Amino acid sequence: MSGSVIPTPLTGIESSRESAAANSELRRSSLAPFLLWLYRVLNCQRRWRVARVLIALAMRLEGGAMRSATARTFLANYHGVTIGAYSYGECFDPALVPPGVSIGRYVSMARGVRLFTQNHPLDRLSTHPFFYETTPGVATSGDLPPGSLVIGHDVWMGCNVIVTPGCHRIGHGAVIGAGAVVTRDVPDFAIVVGAPARKVRDRFPPEVAARLATSNWWHLSQSEVLARRSELDQLLSPAKTPNHGTPEETHHAR
């Protein structure tokens, strides 16, 4: 008797991502145009204390960090930081997240997380910003190459995690333990801890991880996740293979 193989569900998620439902999953207050105008007029790109106030106000009006469209617009347009739907945490503080950071959907970021994409240069007269930044400084132009960091979907980053410029990608579904210092890229679905961070194990067996990665479930809206929860749960079930018996059993059955 053979077992059943659980098929990979969620076909069509890529098209769902572009659907009207997906585009409307974030909330935008009727005051959004005014807040965007105010953000620009008050030069919040450089005045982080004022920026925090307007970002917090936008999130309060639009259902919190997980759903605020205006807060994401502030970060993307004025600070070079993109944040996917349903993600939350200190990634919404422009003083803590440098330009060039891209954060996926359903990311959980705890208190104290710090992201760095550039080191102070070691080959200059001084490592002080005075020598490589235009404000304040003697440099005629900001000449450090821009850094970048991509944080995948469904990543959980614990309290006081530090990501250094040596890390350029944190994979989908990864877990970063509290207090970890991440100095290199983190694979999909890996659990890393320590300083420097090291991989202690994978969240799932390889076949389950592959099924989750190809499903792209994180592109679903919250309502779609709720509607398809039983289907999503099947992704975690280990696939069964047919039981053909031992060679001896097969021989006697002929």
Buried (B, 14 or more C-beta within 10 A) or exposed (E): EEEEEBEBBBEEBEEBBEBEEBEEBBBBBEBBEEBBEBBEEBEBBEBBEBBBEBBBBBBEBBEEBBBBBBBBBBBEEBBBBBBBBBBBBBBBBBEBBBBBBBBBBBBBBBEBBBBBBBEEBEEEEEEEBEBBBEEEEEBEEEEBEEBBBBBBBBBBBBEBBBBBBEBBBBBBBBBBBBBBBBBBBBBBBBBBBEEEBEBEEBBBEEEBBBBBBEBBBBBBBEEBBEEBEEEBEBBEEEBEEEEEEEEEEEEEEE
